């Protein structure tokens, strides 16, 4: 066997061992599960929705308004949706897996704080956190979400 062949064989073996170790250690390879949003304001459950990926609010740090009632989607641009409770509200819609493992694109993220929907992408980072980006034209904002137990 040539020196090049030996090196390629060793490289392949190392790559296989590295990927096996990562998988054995429970490395997360998809976005499914529950995520704590930036600042710990809410938790979002991300799950499959047919062929797409979606997410909904499942917990709020402050779930009640000043009157002691569940917070509603009061800033929604569509008047008929303003009486929806925030808990259970669809937040992420239309995502599809990207070309690279751990990437999701072509989705939308709804922001109940301003009642607007933004184009969005998600990337599962190496440290197990999730980068969620919302964009209007070329202006984007990103947040890092952390996984939590369901």
C-alpha positions in Angstrom: 0.0 0.0 0.0 1.4 3.4 -0.9 2.0 6.1 1.7 -0.9 8.1 0.3 -3.2 5.1 0.7 -2.1 4.6 4.3 -2.7 8.3 5.1 -6.2 8.2 3.5 -7.0 5.1 5.4 -5.9 6.6 8.7 -7.8 9.8 7.9 -11.0 7.9 7.2 -10.6 5.8 10.3 -10.1 8.9 12.5 -13.1 10.6 10.9 -15.3 7.6 11.6 -14.1 7.3 15.2 -14.7 11.1 15.7 -18.2 10.9 14.4 -19.0 7.8 16.3 -17.7 9.3 19.6 -19.8 12.4 19.0 -22.9 10.4 18.4 -22.2 8.1 21.4 -21.9 11.2 23.6 -25.4 12.2 22.6 -24.5 15.0 20.3 -27.6 16.8 19.1 -28.0 16.6 15.3 -31.4 18.3 14.9 -33.4 21.2 16.4 -36.3 19.1 17.8 -36.9 19.6 21.5 -37.5 22.6 23.8 -35.3 25.7 23.8 -35.0 28.6 26.2 -35.0 31.9 24.3 -32.6 34.8 24.9 -32.9 36.2 28.3 -35.0 33.3 29.5 -38.3 35.0 28.6 -39.9 31.9 27.1 -39.4 28.3 26.0 -40.2 27.2 22.5 -40.9 23.6 21.5 -39.6 22.8 18.0 -41.1 19.8 16.3 -41.8 18.4 12.8 -44.9 19.7 11.1 -45.3 17.4 8.1 -42.3 18.0 5.9 -41.5 21.2 7.6 -40.2 22.2 11.0 -42.2 24.5 13.3 -42.1 25.8 16.9 -44.6 27.1 19.4 -44.3 28.9 22.8 -44.8 26.4 25.6 -43.7 28.5 28.6 -43.4 32.1 29.6 -41.4 33.5 32.6 -44.2 36.0 33.0 -47.4 34.3 31.7 -49.9 36.7 33.2 -50.7 40.3 32.4 -51.3 43.0 35.0 -54.9 41.8 35.5 -53.7 38.3 36.3 -55.0 36.8 33.0 -52.9 34.9 30.5 -51.0 37.2 28.1 -52.4 37.5 24.7 -51.1 38.2 21.2 -52.3 41.8 21.5 -49.8 43.3 19.0 -50.7 41.0 16.1 -51.3 42.9 12.9 -54.3 40.8 12.2 -57.0 42.0 14.6 -58.8 38.7 14.7 -55.7 37.0 16.1 -55.1 39.4 19.0 -57.1 37.3 21.5 -54.9 34.2 21.2 -52.9 33.2 24.3 -49.2 33.5 23.9 -48.7 30.1 25.4 -49.3 27.7 22.5 -48.7 30.4 19.9 -47.0 29.3 16.7 -43.6 31.2 16.6 -41.6 29.3 14.0 -43.2 28.1 10.7 -42.2 26.8 7.3 -38.6 25.7 8.0 -37.0 23.1 5.9 -33.6 21.3 6.5 -30.7 23.1 4.7 -27.9 21.6 2.7 -25.7 21.2 5.8 -26.7 19.1 8.7 -28.1 21.2 11.6 -29.2 24.1 9.3 -32.8 25.0 8.7 -33.9 27.7 6.2 -36.8 29.3 4.4 -38.8 29.7 7.6 -40.5 32.6 9.3 -40.4 33.7 12.9 -43.2 35.7 14.5 -42.3 38.3 17.1 -45.3 38.8 19.5 -43.5 41.8 21.0 -44.0 43.8 17.8 -46.6 41.7 16.0 -44.4 41.2 12.9 -43.2 38.1 11.1 -39.6 37.9 9.8 -37.8 35.6 7.4 -35.7 33.3 9.4 -33.0 30.6 9.5 -31.7 28.4 12.3 -28.3 26.8 12.8 -27.5 24.2 15.4 -24.1 25.3 16.7 -21.3 22.9 17.8 -21.8 23.7 21.5 -25.4 22.5 21.3 -27.0 25.9 21.2 -29.3 27.2 18.5 -28.7 30.4 16.5 -32.0 31.8 15.4 -31.9 34.7 12.9 -34.8 36.9 11.8 -34.4 39.3 8.8 -36.1 42.1 7.0 -34.5 42.7 3.7 -30.8 42.7 4.5 -31.1 43.7 8.2 -30.9 40.7 10.5 -30.9 40.1 14.2 -29.9 36.8 15.9 -30.4 35.2 19.2 -28.8 32.1 20.8 -31.2 29.7 22.3 -30.2 26.9 24.8 -31.7 23.5 25.0 -33.8 22.6 28.0 -35.4 19.4 29.2 -39.0 19.0 27.9 
